[in-house]
């Protein structure tokens, strides 16, 4: 194109219209290569030059080179996902995450790059819930059924809040909490399809971390004795080092400590075949 052409702003406006672009009313033509603010046929803001327009280059509405990208994304959301709000103030590129939030919801903001967001606008937590619903048991069903069995056979226990969303199958262990703070892990099959009169146990050699936590808590609630830090749980019928304010460190059977303080032996005997999953 001859650079000596005498082009006015009105000439530029007409050429833009011929390419389905409307020049912003406040823009003034300067040079062929000067970028100008305009609107495409869908109302999105673009930033392009007369030279690019005449070459047939279609300006991108979402681009790091378009200073109006954030405004365009917000407009896109209004039209396509009105329940989502963009929190990000800057667009760096299609592969960089933007921050979105679901309106009128207590769900936390979530991050997703624009390329992925265009394909899937669903909040990741909602995606997880929907994925659970597609499994054999929905998360709601899992909680309701486990709660029903716990209330009947182990009323002082409950499923940890939100644990139903971690359900992956009948043999996947789920976290339980006792009203006094004790912890346990049992799978859905054991809780709902196993022995009807199953009593949840605090101590299990296959769950040493949870067992030692429960030992410490039980002593805090029932005894002045304390178990020495750093010991691994190896069974209720094994020796551990306990600390007594009066007598100092002592090596004693855990079962003896529990029974001395009124624990019924039948409730702590471990089965090597129970809760191995």
C-alpha positions as CSV (number, residue, x, y, z in Angstrom):
1,X,0.0,0.0,0.0
2,X,1.3,3.4,-0.9
3,X,2.2,5.2,2.4
4,X,1.6,8.6,0.7
5,X,-2.1,8.1,0.6
6,X,-4.0,10.9,2.1
7,X,-6.3,9.0,4.6
8,X,-8.6,10.7,6.9
9,X,-10.3,9.3,10.0
10,X,-13.5,9.0,8.1
11,X,-11.8,7.0,5.4
12,X,-10.4,4.7,8.0
13,X,-13.8,4.3,9.6
14,X,-15.3,3.3,6.2
15,X,-12.5,0.7,5.6
16,X,-13.0,-0.8,9.0
17,X,-16.8,-1.1,8.4
18,X,-16.0,-2.9,5.2
19,X,-14.3,-5.5,7.3
20,X,-17.1,-5.8,9.9
21,X,-15.2,-3.5,12.4
22,X,-16.6,-0.3,13.9
23,X,-14.0,2.3,14.8
24,X,-14.4,3.7,18.3
25,X,-16.0,7.2,18.1
26,X,-13.1,8.7,20.0
27,X,-10.3,7.3,17.8
28,X,-8.4,9.4,15.3
29,X,-6.4,8.0,12.5
30,X,-2.7,8.7,12.6
31,X,-0.7,6.2,10.5
32,X,-1.2,2.9,8.8
33,X,0.6,1.0,11.5
34,X,-1.0,2.8,14.5
35,X,-3.3,0.6,16.5
36,X,-6.9,1.8,16.9
37,X,-9.7,0.7,19.2
38,X,-12.6,-0.8,17.4
39,X,-15.5,-3.3,17.9
40,X,-16.1,-6.4,16.0
41,X,-19.6,-7.6,14.8
42,X,-20.2,-9.3,18.2
43,X,-19.4,-6.2,20.2
44,X,-16.0,-7.2,21.5
45,X,-13.2,-4.7,21.6
46,X,-10.2,-5.2,19.4
47,X,-6.9,-3.3,18.9
48,X,-5.6,-3.2,15.4
49,X,-4.2,-1.0,12.7
50,X,-5.6,0.0,9.3
51,X,-2.7,-1.8,7.7
52,X,-3.6,-5.1,9.4
53,X,-7.3,-4.6,8.5
54,X,-6.6,-4.1,4.8
55,X,-4.4,-7.2,4.8
56,X,-7.4,-9.2,6.0
57,X,-5.9,-10.0,9.4
58,X,-8.7,-10.8,11.8
59,X,-7.9,-9.1,15.2
60,X,-8.1,-11.4,18.2
61,X,-10.5,-10.5,21.0
62,X,-8.6,-12.6,23.6
63,X,-4.9,-11.9,23.3
64,X,-2.0,-10.7,25.4
65,X,-1.6,-8.0,22.7
66,X,-5.2,-6.8,23.1
67,X,-5.4,-4.4,26.1
68,X,-9.2,-5.0,26.2
69,X,-9.0,-8.7,26.7
70,X,-10.1,-8.6,30.4
71,X,-13.2,-6.6,29.3
72,X,-13.9,-9.0,26.5
73,X,-13.7,-12.0,28.9
74,X,-16.2,-10.3,31.2
75,X,-18.5,-9.7,28.3
76,X,-18.1,-13.3,27.2
77,X,-19.0,-14.5,30.8
78,X,-22.2,-12.3,30.8
79,X,-23.3,-13.9,27.6
80,X,-22.1,-17.5,28.1
81,X,-21.6,-18.1,31.9
82,X,-23.5,-15.4,33.8
83,X,-23.0,-17.3,37.1
84,X,-19.3,-16.8,37.0
85,X,-17.2,-13.7,37.7
86,X,-13.6,-13.0,36.6
87,X,-11.4,-11.8,39.4
88,X,-8.1,-11.5,37.5
89,X,-7.1,-8.0,36.4
90,X,-4.5,-8.9,33.8
91,X,-4.4,-11.4,30.9
92,X,-0.9,-12.7,30.2
93,X,-1.5,-15.6,27.8
94,X,-3.8,-18.5,27.0
95,X,-1.7,-20.9,29.1
96,X,-1.7,-18.8,32.2
97,X,-4.4,-19.3,34.8
98,X,-7.1,-16.8,35.4
99,X,-9.0,-16.6,38.7
100,X,-12.8,-17.1,38.6
101,X,-15.4,-17.2,41.3
102,X,-18.9,-18.7,41.2
103,X,-21.5,-16.0,42.0
104,X,-23.9,-16.4,45.0
105,X,-21.9,-19.3,46.3
106,X,-19.7,-20.1,49.3
107,X,-17.3,-22.1,47.1
108,X,-13.8,-20.7,47.0
109,X,-12.4,-19.0,43.8
110,X,-10.8,-21.4,41.3
111,X,-8.1,-21.1,38.7
112,X,-8.1,-22.2,35.0
113,X,-6.4,-20.9,31.9
114,X,-8.6,-19.4,29.2
115,X,-8.2,-22.3,26.8
116,X,-9.4,-24.8,29.4
117,X,-12.1,-22.5,30.7
118,X,-13.7,-22.2,27.3
119,X,-14.1,-26.0,27.2
120,X,-15.2,-26.3,30.8
121,X,-16.6,-23.6,33.0
122,X,-17.6,-25.9,35.9
123,X,-16.2,-25.2,39.3
124,X,-13.8,-28.1,40.2
125,X,-15.6,-28.9,43.4
126,X,-18.9,-29.2,41.5
127,X,-17.1,-31.3,38.9
128,X,-16.0,-33.6,41.7
129,X,-19.5,-33.9,43.1
130,X,-20.9,-34.7,39.7
131,X,-18.2,-37.2,39.1
132,X,-19.1,-38.9,42.4
133,X,-22.7,-38.9,41.4
134,X,-21.8,-40.9,38.3
135,X,-20.3,-43.6,40.5
136,X,-22.1,-46.5,41.9
137,X,-23.1,-44.5,44.9
138,X,-23.6,-40.7,44.9
139,X,-21.8,-38.7,47.6
140,X,-25.2,-37.9,49.1
141,X,-26.2,-41.6,49.2
142,X,-22.9,-42.5,50.8
143,X,-23.3,-40.1,53.7
144,X,-27.0,-41.0,54.2
145,X,-26.3,-44.7,54.3
146,X,-23.2,-44.6,56.5
147,X,-25.0,-42.2,58.9
148,X,-27.9,-44.5,59.1
149,X,-25.8,-47.5,60.0
150,X,-23.6,-45.5,62.5
151,X,-26.7,-44.1,64.3
152,X,-28.0,-47.6,64.7
153,X,-24.8,-49.4,65.8
154,X,-22.2,-46.8,66.7
155,X,-24.2,-43.6,67.5
156,X,-21.2,-41.7,68.9
157,X,-19.4,-41.9,65.6
158,X,-20.0,-39.9,62.4
159,X,-18.5,-39.5,59.0
160,X,-16.0,-36.6,58.8
161,X,-17.5,-33.5,57.1
162,X,-17.0,-33.6,53.3
163,X,-15.5,-37.2,53.5
164,X,-18.3,-38.5,51.3
165,X,-16.8,-36.6,48.3
166,X,-13.6,-38.7,48.7
167,X,-15.6,-41.9,48.1
168,X,-14.0,-44.0,45.3
169,X,-15.6,-47.4,45.8
170,X,-16.9,-49.8,48.5
171,X,-13.4,-50.8,49.6
172,X,-12.0,-47.2,49.9
173,X,-11.5,-46.2,53.5
174,X,-13.3,-43.1,54.8
175,X,-12.5,-41.1,57.9
176,X,-14.8,-41.2,60.9
177,X,-14.7,-39.1,64.1
178,X,-16.0,-39.9,67.6
179,X,-17.8,-37.3,69.7
180,X,-14.8,-37.3,72.0
181,X,-12.4,-36.8,69.2
182,X,-11.2,-40.3,68.5
183,X,-10.4,-41.2,64.9
184,X,-11.1,-44.2,62.7
185,X,-11.1,-45.3,59.1
186,X,-13.5,-47.9,57.7
187,X,-14.6,-48.7,54.2
188,X,-18.1,-48.4,53.0
189,X,-18.5,-52.2,52.6
190,X,-17.5,-52.9,56.3
191,X,-19.8,-50.1,57.6
192,X,-22.9,-50.8,55.6
193,X,-22.6,-54.4,54.3
194,X,-20.5,-56.1,57.0
195,X,-21.4,-57.4,60.4
196,X,-24.5,-55.6,61.5
197,X,-23.4,-55.3,65.1
198,X,-19.9,-54.1,64.2
199,X,-18.4,-52.0,67.0
200,X,-15.8,-49.5,65.8
201,X,-12.4,-50.0,67.4
202,X,-10.0,-47.3,68.5
203,X,-6.9,-49.5,68.1
204,X,-5.8,-51.5,65.1
205,X,-2.3,-52.8,64.2
206,X,-3.0,-52.1,60.5
207,X,-3.6,-48.4,61.3
208,X,-0.7,-47.5,63.6
209,X,-0.9,-43.7,63.2
210,X,-4.6,-43.5,64.0
211,X,-4.2,-46.0,66.9
212,X,-1.3,-44.1,68.6
213,X,-3.4,-40.9,68.2
214,X,-6.3,-42.6,70.0
215,X,-4.0,-44.0,72.7
216,X,-2.8,-40.5,73.5
217,X,-6.3,-39.1,73.5
218,X,-7.6,-41.9,75.6
219,X,-4.9,-41.3,78.2
220,X,-5.6,-37.5,78.2
221,X,-9.3,-38.2,78.9
222,X,-9.0,-41.0,81.4
223,X,-5.6,-41.1,83.0
224,X,-2.6,-39.1,84.3
225,X,-0.3,-41.4,82.5
226,X,1.2,-40.4,79.1
227,X,2.7,-42.5,76.4
228,X,6.3,-41.5,75.5
229,X,6.5,-39.7,72.2
230,X,7.9,-41.4,69.2
231,X,6.6,-44.9,69.8
232,X,4.9,-46.9,67.0
233,X,1.7,-48.7,67.7
234,X,2.3,-52.5,67.5
235,X,-0.8,-53.9,69.3
236,X,-2.8,-53.5,72.4
237,X,-1.1,-56.5,74.0
238,X,2.4,-55.1,73.6
239,X,4.6,-53.1,76.0
240,X,5.1,-49.4,75.6
241,X,6.9,-46.8,77.7
242,X,4.6,-44.6,79.7
243,X,5.4,-41.6,81.8
244,X,3.9,-41.2,85.2
245,X,4.2,-37.9,87.2
246,X,5.0,-39.9,90.3
247,X,7.1,-42.8,89.1
248,X,8.6,-41.5,85.9
249,X,9.1,-43.8,82.9
250,X,7.7,-47.3,83.1
251,X,7.4,-50.1,80.5
252,X,3.8,-51.5,80.8
253,X,1.4,-53.5,78.6
254,X,-1.1,-51.1,77.0
255,X,-3.9,-53.5,77.8
256,X,-3.1,-53.3,81.5
257,X,-3.2,-49.5,81.4
258,X,-6.6,-49.5,79.7
259,X,-8.1,-52.2,82.0
260,X,-6.8,-50.5,85.2
261,X,-8.8,-47.4,84.1
262,X,-12.0,-49.3,83.5
263,X,-11.7,-50.2,79.9
264,X,-13.7,-53.4,79.1
265,X,-11.3,-55.9,77.7
266,X,-13.8,-57.2,75.2
267,X,-13.9,-53.8,73.5
268,X,-10.2,-53.6,72.8
269,X,-9.3,-57.1,71.7
270,X,-8.0,-56.8,68.2
271,X,-8.9,-59.1,65.3
272,X,-6.1,-59.5,62.9
273,X,-8.6,-60.0,60.2
274,X,-10.8,-57.0,61.0
275,X,-10.3,-53.7,59.1
276,X,-7.2,-54.9,57.1
277,X,-8.4,-52.9,54.1
